[in-house]
Amino acid sequence: MSRHSKHSNDRMFFTAKERADAGYSKTRKEVMGTDCFLPFGFCGLSLKAPKDPVVTPDGNIFDREAILECLLQQKLEIQAQQKKFDEQERKKEQRLKALDQEDELRQLEEFTRAEQGLLSQDLRHKRALEQAKSKQDGVPEKKLRKGELLKVDKSELRAKSFWTKEFTPTAAPTEIKKVDTTTRCPVTGKKLKVKDLISVKMDVADQKLLDQGGGKGVFCCAVSKNPIVFQQAVLLKPSGVVILESVWKDIVSKEMKCPVTGKKLKGEEDLLKLTTGGSGFSAHNDVEAKSFSMIRSATGDNRTQQGHLPRAGFAGLH
């Protein structure tokens, strides 16, 4: 009885199972623990509890200083790319003008020669032109005498050789595309401006935990004072107060008034769902990470064995 294909290792080629066992062209899957996800209310850039929290129109929370620095850096990069693009367009325009001038000069020279009668229809001129076209590179024009060796100038042949590095033609520089001048959110990639940021008032549930750097459940609902871990929280835009979605449905939606500041709410348009905190449960969010590696490396093996999140049991991806 023949062996199963996975255990058949006597073939002339490597099977997909053998390549995967050797670490080549393999997709690795890892289940991430709770510590791999950001707690609720933490900044998506600094990965810390924000001192001055703000919210984007998509519900992502950032520290004001971190998001402003990110947007400023994007502006500087856009300006640098715009300068390169303008320089490229200027050189392209100069190149086109130079080609047009050369074409005009060539046409003018041809017209002048024809006007002065320098182009003759004599057969001797035609034969001279045909011989010039049929001339080979490096071969002398004069005939060889008896016993004289042919001397070929290899400099012209070498100039057209692909294998000579001194004469190898270089590739044209990569053309810079038109620059997108809009700043974008570092999480979602959508357009984001400074005026779109909304200030948030986060109520602290555990001040001692916040002083230690923060953690899960460090922020709470402004009405029920229950810690927000992975529940859905909403922001009341007119007041900047954060409450649980269940509190909104049970209490606030009936009165349509902020329970903390007393400001009136128009409706659902004054409500913004915030990004929930991650958990290690697959029913709540995606906990599986994939990584495809084409070539095996020693650095990747060392990182896999060492792990960057040992507490969560997550070996790490390379």
Helices and strands as residue ranges (DSSP letters): G 5-7, H 16-22, E 26-31, G 34-36, E 53-55, E 61-63, H 64-116, H 123-133, H 154-159, G 165-167, G 194-196, E 198-199, E 203-204, H 207-211, E 219-220, E 233-236, E 241-244, H 245-247, I 248-252, H 253-255, G 268-270, E 271-273, E 288-293, H 298-306, G 310-312
